[in-house]
């Protein structure tokens, strides 16, 4: 039996350079409408960046609040939205602490990251992961691997207590300074 939330992201804060390659790859792969961005890069203000998208949470608020029951949580943990069931009420948009569901005013529907499910069926990684030039963003399989030195949240990431997101972080390490001796 497959456990819930086996798939998720692993993010190394020190490796992200804020280049937005993951954002562009996501937009190109998914052909999202203008103003709709399933992945965003934010500056923490501490000299670090975070790349955030849907975290395919253990307890997704989008799933819980949708009056049309348009959300589906697969056995592998991936949270999908059935756009045919979406009425465009945007309740899920306001409920998600990560800003994952995005309203498309042209389609009058909400959409979100689907973890590049079609790419994965073809044996490929999600577009955002493939595009990351530093390896800061990776796929993580929670039921197979336990990444040492990772934490469930970092400074600048929204509160995880309600939703339990499927993401782990390598937190920023203190920069070492080297002094030259004369």
Secondary structure, DSSP 8 states (H G I E B T S, - for coil): ---S--EEEEEETTT-----HHHHHHHHHHT--TT--S-EEEE-SSS-EEEE-----TT-HHHHH-TT--EEE-TTS-EEE-TTT--S--HHHHH-TT--SEEETTTTEEE---TTHHHHHTT---HHHHH-TTS-EEEEETTT---TTEES--TTS---TTT--SEEEE------------
